Amino acid sequence: MREVTMAWSRQKLGKTSFRYLDETVESMRVMGHLSVTPEGVRQIVVPTYREGKTAEDLDKVDFLTIEQRFEQFGNESLVVWNSHPLVCMASNTENIHVLPPYDYIDGSIQISVRGLPNSIATFVKMSKTFLEPDDIRVRNIVNETEGMESVLTPRQLECFKLASDFGHYRNDKKITLQQLADHLKIARSTFQEHLDSAESTILQWASEQLSEK
């Protein structure tokens, strides 16, 4: 398994259709992918608009189509259809996965892509041809992370990752367990049970890894 992190600067993206996105938002976080097809990707995004700009302006960006608007944890969130050529290039490359969340900030973006070595190499080569990144970093994935994920059930992993992505483990956390449970449309007690089990399993797994070293 291999992971590549690629970054494009504001100067580089400003020469493309991304400049219209830069005119509309200060930042936009892609929280997740709802569906991935060769024609585009349906994404959940949380935008921070520039002064005087709204979702109506974002909908005018040629590669974005707003499909749904909703309130999430005090912020406006959107379901958008993203048909940018770079997005389609990733979705048409077999055996890779773009890892959310990732951020578009002040005209620049950085994404991480994980997959089989040959597939990662193919995607990097195509990206260089289409719009060469300003920075490319490649690393092999160590087995420890994969081992941690393998000891969790799919539901435990989903709850733990959601809590982590939304800052549940930060000192200044602003999200409640009820809000996290609402995100998955399950009862708070059920979410708490899955999360407690995940945390306990991860601690036990980490303890065993340390004992073996």
N, C-alpha and C positions, 0 to 999 in steps of 0.2 A: 504494500500500500504506500502511496506517495501523496504528498500534499504540496501544492504550489500556491504562494501568495503573490498576487500581482496588483500593482498600483498604477493608476493613471493620474497625472497632475491636472490642475485646472488649466494650465497653459495648453496641454495636449488635448483635453476634452473640449476646450473652448473653440476649437476649430471644427467641431462636429455638431450634430443636433443636440448634444448635451448642453450647449450654451443656453438654449431656451429653458432647460430645467434649472440651470444656474440662475437665470433671471427670475425664476419663480420661487425657489426655496433656498433657505440658508443651509438646510440639511434634510435628509430623508433616510430614515432607517428602514431597511427591509427586514421584517420580523420573521417571515417564513414564506414558503412556496406552497400554494394550495394545489396547483397542478402544473405539470411540465409537459409541453408538447413541442414538436418540431417548429410550430408556428409562433410560439411564444410561451410565456410563463405567467400564471396568475399568482400575484403576490399580495401579502399583507404589508402595508407600508405606513409609517408614521412620519408625516412631513412637518417641518417647521417653516412656515412661509416667510418670505421677505415682506417688508412693510407694504401694505396695499394689495397684496396678492392673496388669492383664495384657491379653493379646490377647482373652481371654474377655470382659472388660469392654468392649473396643472393639467387639466383635461385637454388643453390645447397643445400640449407637447406631443409631437407627431407620433412618438412610439409608445405613448401611455394612453390608456382608456380607463376612466374610473367606472367601476361597476357597482360599487357599494360604499356608503359612508356610514361610520358608526363611531360611538364614543367608547374609548377603552382607557381605563385608569386615568381619567381626567384629560386625555388627549384625543384629538380627532384622528382616527385611523381610517384607512381606505383599503378596499380590495381593488387592485388595478390589474389590467392586462398589459404586460410589457412585451412588446414585439421588436425591441431594439436588435439589430443584427448580431451584436456581441452576445446577447442573451440567447438568441436562436442558435448561434454557433455552439454555445455550451450545451444547449438542450439536444442538439443533433450529434454530439460527440458521445459515443457509447462508453459506459463504465467510468463515468466521472460524476461527481456530485458537488454543486456549489453550496458552501456551508453558510447558512444564515445564523445569526443576524449579521448584517454588514451595513456600512454607512456611506452615504454620499454626503460629503461635508465641504462647503465652500468651493464647489466646483470640482472636487477631486473624489476619487473612489478607490477603495481597496477591497479585494475579494480573495477568499481562500477556496481552493478547489481540491477535492480529494478523489483519488481513484487509482486505477491500475497504472503502473509506470508508463507503458506504451501509450495509453490513452491520454495521460497528462502531457506527455511529450507532444502528441498530436495537437492537443488544444493550445499549448503554448506556441507551437509553430504557426497555427492558424491565427492566433491573436496577434502575433508579431506582423503577420502579413496584412491583417485588417487594420489594426490600430496598435502599434507597438507600445507595450507598457513602459513606464519610466523606471519601474523596479520589479524584479522577479526574484523570488526566493523559493528554493525547492528543498524539501526535507523528507526523509523517510519517516513513516509513522512507527513509533516504538510500540512494542506489544503490550506495554503496561496499560495504555489507555483502552486498547481493544479488549484486554482482559477484564478491566473494570466494567465495561459495557456488557461483557458476556455474562457477568454474574447477576445482572439485574433483569427483571422481567420487562417486556416492552412498556407496560404501564408505569412501572417504577422509573424507568429511564425517561419516559415522557414527562412525568411529574417533576423529577429532579432537574431535568434540563430546563423546563419551563420556569421553575423557581430560580434557577441560576441566571437564566437569560433576563429575567425581570428584576434582578438585583435583590432577591430575597435574602441572600447571605451577606449583603453589605451592611456596614454599621448604620448607614443612613437610609435603610430600606423604607420605601414609601408604599409598598404593596402588601396587602393582607392575604392570608390564606384563603379567605372567602373570595377575593377577587381572582386569585389563581384558579380556584375551583370553578368559578363561574366561566372562566376562559375555556375550560374543558367540558363545561356543562355537566358537572358531577357535584355531588354533595360535598360540603366542606369536610365532613368526617371521613368520607371516602378518600378525598385528596390527602388529608392528613395521614391516613393509614398507609397509603402508598409512599408518601414522602418519608415518613418515619422508617418504613421498611427499607427504602432505598438508602437512606443515611446510615442505618445500622449495617446494612450489607457492605456498603462502601468502606466504612470504618474497619469492619472485620477483614475485608479484602486487603486494605492498606496495611493492616497489622501483620497479615500473613506475608505480604511482599517484603516488609522490613525484616521479618524474622528469617527470611530465606537469604538475606544479603549478609 
